[in-house]
Every structure is written in C-alpha cells, then in structure tokens.
Amino acid sequence: MTTPTLCGASPVVAVPGAAGPKCAYGLGCTKPMDKLIPARGIRAAELVLANCFSGALAGHAMYDPKYLILLDALDGPAQTVVATLTACDGQRPENLAWLTASAAAGSAAGAVNDVLRDINPYPSFAQFGLQSSGLEEEAEAGTQPSAAEPVAAPEPHTFGARLAGLLDSGLLGPDYPLRPRLRALADTLLHDVVRTVALAPPDARRSLAAIAKETTSLDLALAHRFAKHHDDPVLRFPTYFGERSVADAPVALDSSCACGRPLTAYRRRGRVPVITDTVQVVCARCGDVANSLADAAELTVKAPAETTAGGALHVVVEARARRAGTVNLGIVLPLYLDARVGPVLRRVEASRPGERVHAEFTVAIAPGATPQAYYFCPYAVQDLGISVSRVHFTLRPPGPDERERPAP
C-alpha cells in the first residue's frame, strides 16, 4: 500500500528556462501519480509543510515558484502555512511541538524551530498567512500545556560513558556475568537517545522509565557482587583507568583525613573516550583514601579508629545522591581480615538530587584475628557510578579482662 503524497505543482505558468522537478520536463513524478494530492485541495486552517525547500525563499536556489508547495497551499483554503526555507530534519518532536504550540512561542513556526534547535541552530521554518489558529484563545485563557512530571533517570552522557568504560575499555573480561545485561542496556540507551525519541515526551518518558528500572536492577547486581566477591574486576577501576588517564591540577578539600592531615582531590581524565574519568582523594600520609567514577555519589564514613580482636566496629556510611532514586551501600573487607559485615548490603532511597542518605553497618572482628593495622572499604553504587573509600583502623590485642571473658 502506497502513501499519498502532497503535490506542490501549481497551474501558474512557469518561467521559461527555470529549473524544475522531474515533472517539469514531462517525465511524470517520482511518486505514484494516482496518489498525488494537490496542496491547494487540502481543506485545513493551518498546514505545516515539513518538506525540505517548501518555502517561497527557496525558489531562487531550487525550483521555480510554480513548483513550491507553499504557493500551491496558499492558493487553497489554508489560512496559515508553516514551510521550510531550506533543508531540515523535522520529524516527530516537531510535529508534537506544533500540536501543543502555546502562546509563549508566538507562532507555530517559532515552536517548531525551538525544538529543532538542537540539530538545526538556524531557523528552518517560517510562517506565512494569518496567526496560528488557537494561539490567541490560549493567550486570553492563560492556559499553557501542562508539563508532565519528569522521570528520574540517569543523565545520558555520563551514563553512556560509564557503560562504555565497563564494556569496551578492557576492564571486564568477555565472560563477566553482567556483561550481557550491560551490553543490552548500552544498546537501548544508544537507540533511545535519538532525538525522535528523546524530544518526544510520550516516547521519552517510556524510554527513561525503562532505562531507570534496568539501571536500578544492575546497580543492585553490582553491589551484591562487591559484597560476595572482594576481587570483582570492577573494583579495579581506580588502577586500570588511572594508568590510562592524565590527572588535572590538584584541588585542596575542606575536609581532613582521619589522621588529621589535609586531603587533596584529583580528577583523572581518560586518554581515550572509553576510559571513564575518575576522581581520587589522597592523603599525604595514608595514600589514596577515596576513589570514584566521575560524578558518582560522594561518600562520607564515620568509624572508630581502633578496636580489639573479638570486638566490633560500628560504621556509618553516608552518600550524597546524584539524583532521586536508590543508592546501594555496603562494605568490602580485605581477604586477610578475619571479620564479617552485617548487614551485607543496604538500599536507601534519595527523594531528590543532592540528598544525603546513610546506612549503618557492624564489622564484627573474629576473636582469633591477628592484631595489626587494617582497612575496610565502604562503597556506594548509583547509576553504575561507583565510589569506594579506604578506612584505616587498628586492631589491638584484647585486654586482660577481655581475655578472661568466655567466647559467646
């Protein structure tokens, strides 16, 4: 089944020798002749001609005015015609903008050009005839199209960079269990950031909701892996990405390390696009005390500086969420520390971007653990953004009273 085609051929006599389309030379039309609909035969108050070069000003460069769709449309009953002055890529977002054009836009052409600005930074549409139908009534009534509540979803550019870093940088092997899901999400994101989806509110909301749902699920899967597999390759990102990055100038932080010395932060930018930018926080005495993917949730940790074998550490992990949604918090223990963490994982909800959320954990030290200096690593995962801190503490031998206390 063929689709009808709007025809701009006008009965007005053509200028001799002027350029024209195929039909100007008696060769018929590129479209089925029985499906052609003359623009002047369209009975509508307002027409939008999204064809390239459909406006009058295009006549000097392209076809003779006889063949311009705009002129043929103005010969008909349309009161207002919106036409293109040059080549354009107006599609579904522009159609929706025209259908919902408000008085604030001033005209249908203004509303369409505003939406098209991301790909055509120059005006592509012009309006001819009378004011767009309905605009004056809208202005008098003071009505504006209601904006739907935005869906809380990852910011596409940063999120896409994180996916590329996990999938294409070499950080993860081909047999990494979450790779198929990460690849499927990357393909979905690449498909849905096309402007015909991203700028069409109904389609964009569905797309963002689906991406946000799968992202939340993958965040949880990653957090569970960190809790169960202390050597998960994702946790190697500070070294792997750092060796392939260049550090910016250091920035002194207002906060201090647990040892009391000042902290300095560095943003390390990947030498190639698939190497995700990272941020490292360094203490001159303790070394790197925090590492994160760029723009990931910020971590703050409160914990005792020491305990004894058989004792426990009460740890409060706080994260500053980058967007509204779920933040996964947990603690990774080094393999040589004989201890357990409870609970294994906490999922906390941020109601708005920038909100600080926290969770409490207990690191229970085994009675037979060797007294020495140790560390543990609290982490946060949100939108595949990973933040890991290194917290040092001292494990001392039990005192005389504790040695005599029977084991529970």
HELIX and SHEET records of a PDB file:
HELIX    1   1 LYS A   22  TYR A   25  5                                   4    
HELIX    2   2 MET A   33  LYS A   35  5                                   3    
HELIX    3   3 ALA A   39  GLY A   41  5                                   3    
HELIX    4   4 ALA A   56  ALA A   58  5                                   3    
HELIX    5   5 PRO A   65  TYR A   67  5                                   3    
HELIX    6   6 ILE A   69  LEU A   74  1                                   6    
HELIX    7   7 ARG A   92  LEU A   99  1                                   8    
HELIX    8   8 ALA A  103  ALA A  105  5                                   3    
HELIX    9   9 ALA A  108  LEU A  116  1                                   9    
HELIX   10  10 LEU A  135  ALA A  141  1                                   7    
HELIX   11  11 PRO A  156  ASP A  168  1                                  13    
HELIX   12  12 ARG A  179  ASP A  192  1                                  14    
HELIX   13  13 ARG A  195  ALA A  198  1                                   4    
HELIX   14  14 PRO A  201  LYS A  228  1                                  28    
HELIX   15  15 PRO A  233  ARG A  236  5                                   4    
HELIX   16  16 PHE A  237  GLY A  242  1                                   6    
HELIX   17  17 PRO A  400  GLU A  404  1                                   5    
SHEET    1   A 2 THR A   5  CYS A   7  0                                        
SHEET    2   A 2 LEU A  36  PRO A  38  1                                        
SHEET    1   B 3 GLU A  46  LEU A  49  0                                        
SHEET    2   B 3 THR A  80  THR A  84  1                                        
SHEET    3   B 3 PHE A 125  GLY A 129 -1                                        
SHEET    1   C 3 SER A 245  ALA A 247  0                                        
SHEET    2   C 3 PRO A 262  GLY A 270 -1                                        
SHEET    3   C 3 VAL A 251  SER A 256 -1                                        
SHEET    1   D 8 SER A 245  ALA A 247  0                                        
SHEET    2   D 8 PRO A 262  GLY A 270 -1                                        
SHEET    3   D 8 THR A 278  CYS A 283 -1                                        
SHEET    4   D 8 GLY A 287  LEU A 293 -1                                        
SHEET    5   D 8 GLY A 385  SER A 389 -1                                        
SHEET    6   D 8 GLN A 372  GLN A 382 -1                                        
SHEET    7   D 8 GLY A 325  VAL A 332 -1                                        
SHEET    8   D 8 LEU A 345  ALA A 350 -1                                        
SHEET    1   E 8 SER A 245  ALA A 247  0                                        
SHEET    2   E 8 PRO A 262  GLY A 270 -1                                        
SHEET    3   E 8 THR A 278  CYS A 283 -1                                        
SHEET    4   E 8 GLY A 287  LEU A 293 -1                                        
SHEET    5   E 8 GLY A 385  SER A 389 -1                                        
SHEET    6   E 8 GLN A 372  GLN A 382 -1                                        
SHEET    7   E 8 VAL A 391  ARG A 396 -1                                        
SHEET    8   E 8 GLU A 306  THR A 308  1                                        
SHEET    1   F 4 GLU A 298  LYS A 302  0                                        
SHEET    2   F 4 ALA A 312  ARG A 320 -1                                        
SHEET    3   F 4 ARG A 356  ILE A 365 -1                                        
SHEET    4   F 4 ALA A 339  GLY A 342 -1                                        
END                                                                             
